[in-house]
Amino acid sequence: MKFELKTENYSNSFTNVLRYVLIIALIIIFCDAALKLGIIARHYQIEHKCRLLSLEKSKSNFRKLSNLTNLRSKQRIWEFCREVVK
């Protein structure tokens, strides 16, 4: 009698699990990087709009800053921009 043990199924399933774990890890890393880039871009937009507001006090600049910062009054926007531009 000859006895053979097939190990192909175990190694194949291990590589599949490892592949899925790596794919999920890459997705998490890319999503985290995308969120951080979004935060950086938003901060840059706020800083840029505050600098524009210090040069040109237009209604559109106030409106754009209001949308970005969720501040509604012009006085609060001015105070916020003073802190950002420092």
Buried (B, 14 or more C-beta within 10 A) or exposed (E): EEEEEEEEEEEEEEEEEEEEEEEEEEEEEEEEEEEEEEEEEEEEEBEEBBBBBBEEEEEEBBEBBBEBBEBEEBEBBBEBBEEBEE
